[in-house]
Amino acid sequence: MATNNRNVSGLLKAAKEKKKTTLLHVELTLKHMLEEQQTINFSHVAKQAKVSRSWLYKNAMIRNKIETIQQQQSKKTSSSGPLRSQYRPKKVVEHLKARIKKLRQENVKLHKQLEAIYGRMSEE
């Protein structure tokens, strides 16, 4: 009988690369959320980073980072009180304007791609 010696090195390499990429993406998401002064919790981070909450809980480094930030935010919130909420609408408007700009750029890009596809289809 032949043994099943499969070459899984490519799969392992791809899995490691995906994990590294996902970690980087989550860390950048956390950084962005902190800059925008958003509330950090597992649900919000998971939604923004497009990962599952269970993945965040399973990764010890990310879990500790989120829990630490939550503790810091709870201390700031309890001490600052109403002052923090006064400046919140300004941040929301800035965030929404930036998102609109990004979506418009993406829309233009998609329209150009669509034109190119229609052009190729009409040539055939």
N, CA, C and O atoms as a GROMACS GRO file, in nm:
protein
  496
    1MET      N    1   0.083  -0.118   0.000
    1MET     CA    2   0.000   0.000   0.000
    1MET      C    3   0.087   0.125   0.000
    1MET      O    4   0.190   0.130   0.067
    2ALA      N    5   0.048   0.223  -0.073
    2ALA     CA    6   0.124   0.347  -0.081
    2ALA      C    7   0.088   0.438   0.037
    2ALA      O    8  -0.028   0.444   0.080
    3THR      N    9   0.187   0.505   0.087
    3THR     CA   10   0.160   0.598   0.197
    3THR      C   11   0.114   0.731   0.138
    3THR      O   12   0.150   0.767   0.027
    4ASN      N   13   0.037   0.800   0.214
    4ASN     CA   14  -0.015   0.930   0.170
    4ASN      C   15   0.078   1.041   0.217
    4ASN      O   16   0.048   1.109   0.315
    5ASN      N   17   0.187   1.059   0.150
    5ASN     CA   18   0.278   1.169   0.180
    5ASN      C   19   0.242   1.285   0.089
    5ASN      O   20   0.285   1.291  -0.026
    6ARG      N   21   0.165   1.373   0.140
    6ARG     CA   22   0.120   1.485   0.059
    6ARG      C   23   0.206   1.607   0.086
    6ARG      O   24   0.255   1.629   0.196
    7ASN      N   25   0.221   1.682  -0.017
    7ASN     CA   26   0.299   1.804  -0.006
    7ASN      C   27   0.206   1.917   0.038
    7ASN      O   28   0.132   1.973  -0.042
    8VAL      N   29   0.212   1.948   0.165
    8VAL     CA   30   0.123   2.051   0.219
    8VAL      C   31   0.200   2.179   0.254
    8VAL      O   32   0.145   2.269   0.318
    9SER      N   33   0.325   2.186   0.213
    9SER     CA   34   0.405   2.303   0.248
    9SER      C   35   0.345   2.430   0.188
    9SER      O   36   0.349   2.536   0.251
   10GLY      N   37   0.290   2.421   0.068
   10GLY     CA   38   0.227   2.537   0.006
   10GLY      C   39   0.106   2.584   0.084
   10GLY      O   40   0.085   2.704   0.102
   11LEU      N   41   0.026   2.488   0.130
   11LEU     CA   42  -0.092   2.523   0.211
   11LEU      C   43  -0.051   2.587   0.343
   11LEU      O   44  -0.112   2.685   0.387
   12LEU      N   45   0.050   2.530   0.406
   12LEU     CA   46   0.096   2.586   0.534
   12LEU      C   47   0.149   2.728   0.516
   12LEU      O   48   0.123   2.816   0.597
   13LYS      N   49   0.223   2.748   0.407
   13LYS     CA   50   0.279   2.880   0.379
   13LYS      C   51   0.166   2.981   0.355
   13LYS      O   52   0.170   3.093   0.405
   14ALA      N   53   0.066   2.940   0.278
   14ALA     CA   54  -0.048   3.028   0.250
   14ALA      C   55  -0.125   3.060   0.379
   14ALA      O   56  -0.169   3.173   0.398
   15ALA      N   57  -0.142   2.962   0.466
   15ALA     CA   58  -0.213   2.983   0.592
   15ALA      C   59  -0.138   3.081   0.681
   15ALA      O   60  -0.199   3.169   0.743
   16LYS      N   61  -0.006   3.067   0.687
   16LYS     CA   62   0.075   3.160   0.768
   16LYS      C   63   0.066   3.301   0.712
   16LYS      O   64   0.054   3.398   0.788
   17GLU      N   65   0.071   3.312   0.581
   17GLU     CA   66   0.064   3.443   0.517
   17GLU      C   67  -0.072   3.508   0.542
   17GLU      O   68  -0.080   3.628   0.567
   18LYS      N   69  -0.179   3.429   0.535
   18LYS     CA   70  -0.313   3.481   0.560
   18LYS      C   71  -0.327   3.527   0.705
   18LYS      O   72  -0.388   3.631   0.732
   19LYS      N   73  -0.271   3.450   0.797
   19LYS     CA   74  -0.278   3.488   0.938
   19LYS      C   75  -0.204   3.619   0.962
   19LYS      O   76  -0.253   3.707   1.033
   20LYS      N   77  -0.086   3.632   0.900
   20LYS     CA   78  -0.007   3.753   0.916
   20LYS      C   79  -0.081   3.874   0.857
   20LYS      O   80  -0.083   3.981   0.917
   21THR      N   81  -0.141   3.855   0.742
   21THR     CA   82  -0.216   3.962   0.677
   21THR      C   83  -0.337   4.002   0.761
   21THR      O   84  -0.366   4.120   0.776
   22THR      N   85  -0.407   3.903   0.814
   22THR     CA   86  -0.525   3.932   0.896
   22THR      C   87  -0.486   4.005   1.024
   22THR      O   88  -0.554   4.099   1.065
   23LEU      N   89  -0.378   3.964   1.086
   23LEU     CA   90  -0.330   4.033   1.207
   23LEU      C   91  -0.299   4.179   1.177
   23LEU      O   92  -0.337   4.268   1.252
   24LEU      N   93  -0.230   4.202   1.066
   24LEU     CA   94  -0.196   4.338   1.028
   24LEU      C   95  -0.322   4.420   1.002
   24LEU      O   96  -0.331   4.535   1.044
   25HIS      N   97  -0.418   4.360   0.935
   25HIS     CA   98  -0.543   4.430   0.904
   25HIS      C   99  -0.618   4.466   1.033
   25HIS      O  100  -0.671   4.576   1.044
   26VAL      N  101  -0.623   4.374   1.128
   26VAL     CA  102  -0.692   4.401   1.255
   26VAL      C  103  -0.621   4.512   1.332
   26VAL      O  104  -0.686   4.599   1.389
   27GLU      N  105  -0.488   4.508   1.333
   27GLU     CA  106  -0.413   4.612   1.404
   27GLU      C  107  -0.434   4.749   1.340
   27GLU      O  108  -0.448   4.849   1.411
   28LEU      N  109  -0.437   4.754   1.208
   28LEU     CA  110  -0.464   4.881   1.140
   28LEU      C  111  -0.606   4.929   1.168
   28LEU      O  112  -0.630   5.049   1.183
   29THR      N  113  -0.699   4.837   1.176
   29THR     CA  114  -0.837   4.872   1.209
   29THR      C  115  -0.845   4.930   1.350
   29THR      O  116  -0.911   5.031   1.372
   30LEU      N  117  -0.777   4.867   1.444
   30LEU     CA  118  -0.773   4.920   1.581
   30LEU      C  119  -0.714   5.060   1.584
   30LEU      O  120  -0.767   5.150   1.650
   31LYS      N  121  -0.606   5.079   1.512
   31LYS     CA  122  -0.540   5.210   1.508
   31LYS      C  123  -0.635   5.314   1.452
   31LYS      O  124  -0.647   5.424   1.505
   32HIS      N  125  -0.703   5.279   1.342
   32HIS     CA  126  -0.798   5.371   1.280
   32HIS      C  127  -0.912   5.404   1.376
   32HIS      O  128  -0.952   5.520   1.388
   33MET      N  129  -0.965   5.303   1.443
   33MET     CA  130  -1.075   5.325   1.536
   33MET      C  131  -1.033   5.415   1.652
   33MET      O  132  -1.111   5.498   1.699
   34LEU      N  133  -0.910   5.398   1.698
   34LEU     CA  134  -0.860   5.484   1.805
   34LEU      C  135  -0.845   5.628   1.758
   34LEU      O  136  -0.879   5.722   1.830
   35GLU      N  137  -0.794   5.646   1.634
   35GLU     CA  138  -0.779   5.780   1.580
   35GLU      C  139  -0.914   5.849   1.564
   35GLU      O  140  -0.926   5.970   1.584
   36GLU      N  141  -1.016   5.771   1.530
   36GLU     CA  142  -1.150   5.826   1.513
   36GLU      C  143  -1.226   5.833   1.646
   36GLU      O  144  -1.342   5.875   1.649
   37GLN      N  145  -1.161   5.793   1.753
   37GLN     CA  146  -1.219   5.793   1.888
   37GLN      C  147  -1.348   5.712   1.893
   37GLN      O  148  -1.445   5.752   1.957
   38GLN      N  149  -1.347   5.598   1.826
   38GLN     CA  150  -1.462   5.509   1.829
   38GLN      C  151  -1.451   5.418   1.950
   38GLN      O  152  -1.342   5.393   2.002
   39THR      N  153  -1.564   5.369   1.995
   39THR     CA  154  -1.566   5.276   2.107
   39THR      C  155  -1.508   5.143   2.060
   39THR      O  156  -1.548   5.088   1.957
   40ILE      N  157  -1.413   5.092   2.137
   40ILE     CA  158  -1.348   4.966   2.102
   40ILE      C  159  -1.410   4.854   2.184
   40ILE      O  160  -1.404   4.855   2.307
   41ASN      N  161  -1.470   4.758   2.115
   41ASN     CA  162  -1.513   4.633   2.177
   41ASN      C  163  -1.502   4.524   2.071
   41ASN      O  164  -1.478   4.552   1.954
   42PHE      N  165  -1.519   4.402   2.112
   42PHE     CA  166  -1.495   4.291   2.020
   42PHE      C  167  -1.591   4.294   1.901
   42PHE      O  168  -1.551   4.263   1.788
   43SER      N  169  -1.714   4.330   1.924
   43SER     CA  170  -1.813   4.333   1.815
   43SER      C  171  -1.778   4.440   1.712
   43SER      O  172  -1.781   4.413   1.592
   44HIS      N  173  -1.746   4.560   1.759
   44HIS     CA  174  -1.713   4.669   1.667
   44HIS      C  175  -1.586   4.638   1.588
   44HIS      O  176  -1.581   4.660   1.467
   45VAL      N  177  -1.486   4.588   1.656
   45VAL     CA  178  -1.360   4.556   1.587
   45VAL      C  179  -1.382   4.446   1.484
   45VAL      O  180  -1.331   4.454   1.372
   46ALA      N  181  -1.458   4.343   1.522
   46ALA     CA  182  -1.484   4.232   1.429
   46ALA      C  183  -1.557   4.283   1.305
   46ALA      O  184  -1.525   4.243   1.193
   47LYS      N  185  -1.654   4.370   1.326
   47LYS     CA  186  -1.730   4.422   1.212
   47LYS      C  187  -1.644   4.508   1.122
   47LYS      O  188  -1.648   4.495   1.000
   48GLN      N  189  -1.565   4.597   1.181
   48GLN     CA  190  -1.480   4.687   1.103
   48GLN      C  191  -1.370   4.611   1.029
   48GLN      O  192  -1.340   4.640   0.913
   49ALA      N  193  -1.309   4.512   1.096
   49ALA     CA  194  -1.198   4.438   1.038
   49ALA      C  195  -1.244   4.321   0.952
   49ALA      O  196  -1.164   4.257   0.884
   50LYS      N  197  -1.374   4.294   0.955
   50LYS     CA  198  -1.433   4.184   0.878
   50LYS      C  199  -1.372   4.048   0.917
   50LYS      O  200  -1.334   3.968   0.832
   51VAL      N  201  -1.365   4.028   1.047
   51VAL     CA  202  -1.324   3.898   1.102
   51VAL      C  203  -1.429   3.857   1.206
   51VAL      O  204  -1.512   3.938   1.246
   52SER      N  205  -1.424   3.733   1.247
   52SER     CA  206  -1.522   3.687   1.346
   52SER      C  207  -1.478   3.727   1.487
   52SER      O  208  -1.359   3.745   1.514
   53ARG      N  209  -1.576   3.740   1.575
   53ARG     CA  210  -1.544   3.770   1.714
   53ARG      C  211  -1.465   3.656   1.775
   53ARG      O  212  -1.375   3.678   1.856
   54SER      N  213  -1.498   3.532   1.737
   54SER     CA  214  -1.425   3.417   1.793
   54SER      C  215  -1.278   3.423   1.754
   54SER      O  216  -1.192   3.384   1.832
   55TRP      N  217  -1.249   3.470   1.633
   55TRP     CA  218  -1.109   3.483   1.591
   55TRP      C  219  -1.037   3.584   1.680
   55TRP      O  220  -0.923   3.561   1.720
   56LEU      N  221  -1.104   3.694   1.711
   56LEU     CA  222  -1.044   3.795   1.798
   56LEU      C  223  -1.018   3.739   1.938
   56LEU      O  224  -0.913   3.765   1.997
   57TYR      N  225  -1.113   3.663   1.990
   57TYR     CA  226  -1.097   3.605   2.123
   57TYR      C  227  -0.987   3.498   2.125
   57TYR      O  228  -0.914   3.485   2.223
   58LYS      N  229  -0.974   3.422   2.016
   58LYS     CA  230  -0.875   3.314   2.012
   58LYS      C  231  -0.732   3.367   2.002
   58LYS      O  232  -0.638   3.304   2.051
   59ASN      N  233  -0.714   3.482   1.939
   59ASN     CA  234  -0.581   3.539   1.922
   59ASN      C  235  -0.546   3.617   2.049
   59ASN      O  236  -0.600   3.725   2.073
   60ALA      N  237  -0.455   3.562   2.128
   60ALA     CA  238  -0.424   3.618   2.260
   60ALA      C  239  -0.371   3.761   2.252
   60ALA      O  240  -0.409   3.845   2.333
   61MET      N  241  -0.285   3.788   2.156
   61MET     CA  242  -0.226   3.922   2.145
   61MET      C  243  -0.334   4.027   2.115
   61MET      O  244  -0.338   4.132   2.180
   62ILE      N  245  -0.418   3.999   2.019
   62ILE     CA  246  -0.525   4.092   1.983
   62ILE      C  247  -0.625   4.106   2.098
   62ILE      O  248  -0.671   4.215   2.129
   63ARG      N  249  -0.658   3.993   2.159
   63ARG     CA  250  -0.753   3.995   2.270
   63ARG      C  251  -0.702   4.085   2.382
   63ARG      O  252  -0.777   4.168   2.434
   64ASN      N  253  -0.575   4.070   2.420
   64ASN     CA  254  -0.518   4.153   2.527
   64ASN      C  255  -0.518   4.300   2.488
   64ASN      O  256  -0.546   4.387   2.570
   65LYS      N  257  -0.488   4.328   2.362
   65LYS     CA  258  -0.484   4.466   2.315
   65LYS      C  259  -0.623   4.530   2.324
   65LYS      O  260  -0.637   4.643   2.371
   66ILE      N  261  -0.725   4.457   2.280
   66ILE     CA  262  -0.862   4.510   2.284
   66ILE      C  263  -0.906   4.530   2.428
   66ILE      O  264  -0.966   4.633   2.461
   67GLU      N  265  -0.877   4.434   2.514
   67GLU     CA  266  -0.918   4.446   2.655
   67GLU      C  267  -0.847   4.564   2.723
   67GLU      O  268  -0.908   4.635   2.802
   68THR      N  269  -0.721   4.584   2.691
   68THR     CA  270  -0.646   4.697   2.747
   68THR      C  271  -0.707   4.830   2.702
   68THR      O  272  -0.725   4.921   2.782
   69ILE      N  273  -0.737   4.838   2.574
   69ILE     CA  274  -0.796   4.961   2.520
   69ILE      C  275  -0.933   4.986   2.583
   69ILE      O  276  -0.967   5.100   2.615
   70GLN      N  277  -1.010   4.880   2.601
   70GLN     CA  278  -1.143   4.894   2.664
   70GLN      C  279  -1.129   4.951   2.805
   70GLN      O  280  -1.206   5.038   2.845
   71GLN      N  281  -1.031   4.901   2.880
   71GLN     CA  282  -1.011   4.951   3.016
   71GLN      C  283  -0.972   5.099   3.013
   71GLN      O  284  -1.021   5.178   3.094
   72GLN      N  285  -0.884   5.136   2.920
   72GLN     CA  286  -0.843   5.275   2.910
   72GLN      C  287  -0.960   5.365   2.871
   72GLN      O  288  -0.976   5.475   2.923
   73GLN      N  289  -1.041   5.316   2.779
   73GLN     CA  290  -1.156   5.395   2.736
   73GLN      C  291  -1.259   5.410   2.848
   73GLN      O  292  -1.322   5.516   2.861
   74SER      N  293  -1.277   5.306   2.926
   74SER     CA  294  -1.375   5.317   3.035
   74SER      C  295  -1.328   5.418   3.139
   74SER      O  296  -1.410   5.487   3.200
   75LYS      N  297  -1.198   5.427   3.160
   75LYS     CA  298  -1.146   5.527   3.255
   75LYS      C  299  -1.165   5.667   3.200
   75LYS      O  300  -1.205   5.758   3.274
   76LYS      N  301  -1.138   5.686   3.071
   76LYS     CA  302  -1.153   5.818   3.010
   76LYS      C  303  -1.298   5.862   3.008
   76LYS      O  304  -1.329   5.978   3.037
   77THR      N  305  -1.386   5.771   2.975
   77THR     CA  306  -1.529   5.803   2.966
   77THR      C  307  -1.585   5.845   3.100
   77THR      O  308  -1.662   5.941   3.109
   78SER      N  309  -1.547   5.774   3.204
   78SER     CA  310  -1.601   5.806   3.336
   78SER      C  311  -1.546   5.939   3.388
   78SER      O  312  -1.615   6.007   3.464
   79SER      N  313  -1.424   5.977   3.348
   79SER     CA  314  -1.367   6.101   3.399
   79SER      C  315  -1.404   6.221   3.313
   79SER      O  316  -1.419   6.331   3.366
   80SER      N  317  -1.420   6.202   3.181
   80SER     CA  318  -1.444   6.318   3.096
   80SER      C  319  -1.591   6.357   3.089
   80SER      O  320  -1.621   6.476   3.078
   81GLY      N  321  -1.680   6.263   3.097
   81GLY     CA  322  -1.823   6.292   3.099
   81GLY      C  323  -1.873   6.360   2.973
   81GLY      O  324  -1.844   6.315   2.862
   82PRO      N  325  -1.950   6.470   2.989
   82PRO     CA  326  -2.017   6.533   2.876
   82PRO      C  327  -1.924   6.603   2.776
   82PRO      O  328  -1.963   6.624   2.662
   83LEU      N  329  -1.804   6.638   2.816
   83LEU     CA  330  -1.713   6.708   2.725
   83LEU      C  331  -1.684   6.625   2.600
   83LEU      O  332  -1.671   6.680   2.491
   84ARG      N  333  -1.673   6.498   2.615
   84ARG     CA  334  -1.640   6.411   2.502
   84ARG      C  335  -1.751   6.412   2.397
   84ARG      O  336  -1.723   6.411   2.278
   85SER      N  337  -1.875   6.416   2.440
   85SER     CA  338  -1.987   6.410   2.347
   85SER      C  339  -2.005   6.539   2.268
   85SER      O  340  -2.069   6.538   2.163
   86GLN      N  341  -1.950   6.651   2.317
   86GLN     CA  342  -1.963   6.778   2.246
   86GLN      C  343  -1.890   6.775   2.111
   86GLN      O  344  -1.937   6.836   2.016
   87TYR      N  345  -1.779   6.706   2.103
   87TYR     CA  346  -1.698   6.706   1.982
   87TYR      C  347  -1.726   6.586   1.892
   87TYR      O  348  -1.670   6.578   1.783
   88ARG      N  349  -1.808   6.497   1.934
   88ARG     CA  350  -1.838   6.375   1.858
   88ARG      C  351  -1.902   6.403   1.722
   88ARG      O  352  -1.860   6.342   1.624
   89PRO      N  353  -2.001   6.491   1.711
   89PRO     CA  354  -2.063   6.514   1.580
   89PRO      C  355  -1.963   6.562   1.474
   89PRO      O  356  -1.975   6.526   1.357
   90LYS      N  357  -1.866   6.640   1.514
   90LYS     CA  358  -1.766   6.688   1.421
   90LYS      C  359  -1.685   6.572   1.364
   90LYS      O  360  -1.657   6.568   1.244
   91LYS      N  361  -1.649   6.478   1.448
   91LYS     CA  362  -1.575   6.360   1.404
   91LYS      C  363  -1.658   6.275   1.309
   91LYS      O  364  -1.607   6.222   1.211
   92VAL      N  365  -1.786   6.261   1.340
   92VAL     CA  366  -1.877   6.181   1.257
   92VAL      C  367  -1.886   6.242   1.118
   92VAL      O  368  -1.880   6.172   1.018
   93VAL      N  369  -1.902   6.374   1.113
   93VAL     CA  370  -1.913   6.442   0.984
   93VAL      C  371  -1.783   6.425   0.904
   93VAL      O  372  -1.787   6.397   0.784
   94GLU      N  373  -1.670   6.443   0.969
   94GLU     CA  374  -1.541   6.425   0.901
   94GLU      C  375  -1.527   6.283   0.847
   94GLU      O  376  -1.484   6.262   0.733
   95HIS      N  377  -1.564   6.186   0.928
   95HIS     CA  378  -1.556   6.046   0.888
   95HIS      C  379  -1.646   6.020   0.768
   95HIS      O  380  -1.606   5.952   0.673
   96LEU      N  381  -1.767   6.071   0.772
   96LEU     CA  382  -1.862   6.048   0.663
   96LEU      C  383  -1.817   6.116   0.534
   96LEU      O  384  -1.833   6.061   0.426
   97LYS      N  385  -1.761   6.236   0.546
   97LYS     CA  386  -1.710   6.305   0.426
   97LYS      C  387  -1.596   6.225   0.363
   97LYS      O  388  -1.588   6.212   0.241
   98ALA      N  389  -1.507   6.174   0.446
   98ALA     CA  390  -1.396   6.093   0.395
   98ALA      C  391  -1.448   5.966   0.329
   98ALA      O  392  -1.396   5.923   0.225
   99ARG      N  393  -1.549   5.906   0.389
   99ARG     CA  394  -1.606   5.783   0.331
   99ARG      C  395  -1.674   5.812   0.197
   99ARG      O  396  -1.663   5.733   0.103
  100ILE      N  397  -1.746   5.924   0.188
  100ILE     CA  398  -1.811   5.963   0.063
  100ILE      C  399  -1.706   5.982  -0.046
  100ILE      O  400  -1.723   5.937  -0.159
  101LYS      N  401  -1.597   6.050  -0.012
  101LYS     CA  402  -1.490   6.073  -0.109
  101LYS      C  403  -1.434   5.940  -0.158
  101LYS      O  404  -1.413   5.921  -0.278
  102LYS      N  405  -1.409   5.850  -0.065
  102LYS     CA  406  -1.354   5.719  -0.101
  102LYS      C  407  -1.451   5.642  -0.190
  102LYS      O  408  -1.410   5.580  -0.289
  103LEU      N  409  -1.579   5.645  -0.157
  103LEU     CA  410  -1.680   5.574  -0.235
  103LEU      C  411  -1.695   5.634  -0.374
  103LEU      O  412  -1.718   5.561  -0.471
  104ARG      N  413  -1.684   5.766  -0.385
  104ARG     CA  414  -1.690   5.830  -0.517
  104ARG      C  415  -1.573   5.788  -0.604
  104ARG      O  416  -1.590   5.761  -0.723
  105GLN      N  417  -1.453   5.782  -0.544
  105GLN     CA  418  -1.336   5.738  -0.619
  105GLN      C  419  -1.353   5.594  -0.665
  105GLN      O  420  -1.320   5.559  -0.778
  106GLU      N  421  -1.404   5.511  -0.577
  106GLU     CA  422  -1.427   5.371  -0.612
  106GLU      C  423  -1.532   5.359  -0.722
  106GLU      O  424  -1.520   5.275  -0.812
  107ASN      N  425  -1.634   5.443  -0.716
  107ASN     CA  426  -1.739   5.444  -0.817
  107ASN      C  427  -1.682   5.480  -0.955
  107ASN      O  428  -1.716   5.417  -1.055
  108VAL      N  429  -1.597   5.582  -0.960
  108VAL     CA  430  -1.534   5.622  -1.086
  108VAL      C  431  -1.449   5.508  -1.140
  108VAL      O  432  -1.453   5.478  -1.260
  109LYS      N  433  -1.374   5.445  -1.054
  109LYS     CA  434  -1.289   5.332  -1.095
  109LYS      C  435  -1.374   5.218  -1.153
  109LYS      O  436  -1.339   5.160  -1.255
  110LEU      N  437  -1.485   5.188  -1.087
  110LEU     CA  438  -1.572   5.081  -1.134
  110LEU      C  439  -1.638   5.116  -1.268
  110LEU      O  440  -1.656   5.029  -1.354
  111HIS      N  441  -1.674   5.243  -1.284
  111HIS     CA  442  -1.731   5.285  -1.412
  111HIS      C  443  -1.630   5.268  -1.526
  111HIS      O  444  -1.666   5.225  -1.635
  112LYS      N  445  -1.505   5.302  -1.500
  112LYS     CA  446  -1.401   5.286  -1.602
  112LYS      C  447  -1.382   5.139  -1.637
  112LYS      O  448  -1.366   5.103  -1.754
  113GLN      N  449  -1.384   5.054  -1.536
  113GLN     CA  450  -1.371   4.910  -1.561
  113GLN      C  451  -1.488   4.858  -1.642
  113GLN      O  452  -1.471   4.775  -1.732
  114LEU      N  453  -1.607   4.906  -1.611
  114LEU     CA  454  -1.726   4.864  -1.683
  114LEU      C  455  -1.720   4.909  -1.829
  114LEU      O  456  -1.757   4.834  -1.919
  115GLU      N  457  -1.675   5.032  -1.852
  115GLU     CA  458  -1.660   5.082  -1.989
  115GLU      C  459  -1.562   4.995  -2.067
  115GLU      O  460  -1.585   4.964  -2.183
  116ALA      N  461  -1.453   4.957  -2.002
  116ALA     CA  462  -1.354   4.874  -2.069
  116ALA      C  463  -1.413   4.738  -2.105
  116ALA      O  464  -1.387   4.685  -2.213
  117ILE      N  465  -1.490   4.682  -2.016
  117ILE     CA  466  -1.553   4.551  -2.043
  117ILE      C  467  -1.652   4.563  -2.157
  117ILE      O  468  -1.654   4.478  -2.246
  118TYR      N  469  -1.735   4.668  -2.155
  118TYR     CA  470  -1.830   4.688  -2.264
  118TYR      C  471  -1.758   4.710  -2.397
  118TYR      O  472  -1.802   4.663  -2.501
  119GLY      N  473  -1.646   4.780  -2.392
  119GLY     CA  474  -1.567   4.802  -2.513
  119GLY      C  475  -1.516   4.670  -2.572
  119GLY      O  476  -1.522   4.648  -2.692
  120ARG      N  477  -1.466   4.584  -2.484
  120ARG     CA  478  -1.418   4.452  -2.531
  120ARG      C  479  -1.532   4.368  -2.585
  120ARG      O  480  -1.516   4.295  -2.683
  121MET      N  481  -1.649   4.379  -2.521
  121MET     CA  482  -1.763   4.299  -2.566
  121MET      C  483  -1.812   4.347  -2.703
  121MET      O  484  -1.853   4.265  -2.786
  122SER      N  485  -1.808   4.479  -2.728
  122SER     CA  486  -1.856   4.530  -2.857
  122SER      C  487  -1.759   4.498  -2.970
  122SER      O  488  -1.799   4.492  -3.086
  123GLU      N  489  -1.631   4.477  -2.938
  123GLU     CA  490  -1.532   4.442  -3.040
  123GLU      C  491  -1.550   4.298  -3.087
  123GLU      O  492  -1.513   4.264  -3.200
  124GLU      N  493  -1.607   4.214  -3.003
  124GLU     CA  494  -1.624   4.073  -3.037
  124GLU      C  495  -1.736   4.047  -3.129
  124GLU      O  496  -1.761   3.933  -3.166
   0.00000   0.00000   0.00000
